[in-house]
């Protein structure tokens, strides 16, 4: 992975962005960097499947010129350090409250974590999306303790209906925290500035950085009309 000299931005927390966002990023940065799709492996038998698409698939000239840089892998099992870091976010009540309120009120944030437009498989039952959201956003979940190990335990068993909702909520927490933690690591290693068009993810990352005194530059660009 090579890039132009000058200002370099890492788009987070997703592996793709809207075309209008990309246009704005290219105005601000000499090169825009993208993570690959994050496929988390909770246990050898459970996790998510990687998507083969990359941001540069439709922009071959920008990849060839070094304006788009891709190929940062963030898939696989969480190592010990990442597990501890994610657990710190999940135990932070302010972080958890911001996550929960966003899941309740921000439709774009909801869509990034759950496909609620169709039925959702909860345990062995197909449940309508709106009903799933009501269960996931119950106030008690905001205060329910979660760790990566809790999620691994749930993934190894056939959870009851109630535990199936715990699993879905916990997996959303872990995916969100891990994506932000990977962004922090890449920014620090490669000297990149984090940039997002998601106010929610910007706020969550800012809480993490402030809590732990991490010096990582990041910013949020506002999406208007798209």
N, C-alpha and C positions, 0 to 999 in steps of 0.2 A: 504494500500500500504506500503510494507516494502521493504527495500533494504539492500544490504551489506554496511558495513562501507567503507569509502574511497572515491576516486574520483567518482563523479556522474555527468553525463551529460544529458541534456535535448535536444533531437533532435527537431529542429524547421525548417520551420513553418508547416510542414505537419504531418499527423498521420502515414504515412508509409515511409520507405526509401528503397533504393536499397539494395540487399543482400550484395554486396561488401562494401557498406557504413557501413552497420551493422557490418560486420566483422571488419572493421577498428575501429569503435566505441568501440567494445568489447575489442579490444587491448588496448585502451586508458583509458577506464573507468571501474570501478568495477561494476557499474550498469548504464544502459542506459534507460532513461525515455521518454515516448511517450504520447503526447496528443491524445485524441480521435478525431474522425472526427469533424470538426467545422461546425455545422449547424446553421447559423445565422437566427434569427427571426426578420425581420424588423418591421413587424406589426403582429397582430394576424392572418392575412390572407395571409401573404407573407413571403418568406424566402427560405432557402435551406433545403433539407431533409438529415438526418444523414445517413451515411453508417455504417452498423453493424460491418465491418471488423476492426480488430486491428492488430498491428504489431506482437503480440505474437501468433496469430492464427496458424502460421506454426512453432513456436518454443516453444513448450510446456515445454521442459526441461529447457530452459533459463528463462521462466517465473517462473517455480517452484523453481529454484535455486536463484531467485532474481537478475539475470543478466539483465532481461528486466522487467521494471516496467511500467504499463499502467493503464488507468482508470482516467486520468485527464480530466474531462469534461470541454469543452469550447463552448458548444452549448447554444442556447436560445437567448433571447433578450439582447441587449447591455444595461447595467445599466448606470446610469447617469455619473459616473466617467469614465467608458470606452468610452462612447460617447464623452465626452469632450476631452479625450486623443486622440481618433481617429481623431477628428476634428483638433487637433493641428498638427498632421502629414499631414492632407490634406490641411492645410493652409501654410505649409512650402514649399516654392518654390524650394528649393534644393532637398527636398525629392520627390516632385512631378516630377521634371525633371529627377531624377534617375529612378523613376517608369516608366515614359513615354519612356525614351530611352531604358529601358530593354524590355518593351512591343514591341517596334519597332524592336529591334535587337536580342533578346535572345529567341530562339525557345522553350527552356525548360520553361522559365518563361511564355511565351504565352500559352503553353499547360497546365500549372498549373491553368490557369484562364479561358481559353476558349477551347472548342472542335471545332477547326477550320477545321478538316479533313472532316467534312460533312457540310451540310447546317445548318445555325444558324437561329433560329426563332427570328426575329427582329420585334416587334409588332405582326402583324398578317401575316407577310411575311417570307418565307423561303429564306434566302440569302446565296449564296456561301461563304464559309469560307474566301477565300482570299479577297473578296470584303468587308466583315465585318472588317477584319483587317485593310484594307486601311482607312475605315471610323473611326475606333477606334483610329488610330494613327495619325490622322490629328493634325498638329502642334498646332492649337488653343486649343485643349483639355488640353494640358500641362498647360495652364494658366487659364482654366475655373474653377471658384470657385465651390467647392463641400463641402457639409456637410452631416452628417448622416441624418439630418432632410430633406435635399433636396432629398435624396434617398428614404426616407419613403414617401415623398409627391408623387414622381414619381410612387412608387409601388402601390399607392392607386387609380391611374387613368389609363385610357387607353391611353398610350402615343402615340403621332404621331411618324412617322418614325424617325425624328430627335431626339425627346425626348427618343425614345427607345434606340438609341445609347448612349445618355447621361446616361440612366439608367444602361446599360451594363458596361460602363466605370466606372461610379460611384460605382457600386457594386464591381467591381474588386478592386478599390481603398480601399473601406471599408473592404473587406475580407482580403486584404494584411495587412493593418494597424492593424486590430483587431487580426489577428493571431500572429503578432509580439508583440503586447501589452500583449496578454495572455502569451506568452513565457516569457516576462519580469516579469510578476506577479508571475508565477510559479517558476522561478529562484530565485526571492527574498524570497518568502515564504518558499521554501523547500531547499534553499542553494545549488542550482544546477548551473552548468556551461552550458550556451547555446552552442550548436554546430550544424552546418548546413553544407550541401554540395552544397548550392546555394549561389554563390558569390553575386547575386543580393539582396537576402534577408539579407545576412550579411551586405552589404553596407547600406541598408535601416535602419536596426536596429542600426547600428553604428551611423547614422545621428541622430536618435531619442535619443539615449543615450547621445551623445555629446551635443545636443541642450538642454537637460533637466538636465544634470549633474547627470544622474543615474549611480550608480556603480553596474554594472552587468557584470560578466565575460562571454565572448562569443568568439567563434572562428569559422573559416571556414576550412574545409578540402577539398582539391581539388579533383574533379572527373576527372580521366584520363582513357580514353578508355572505358567508359560505361556511 
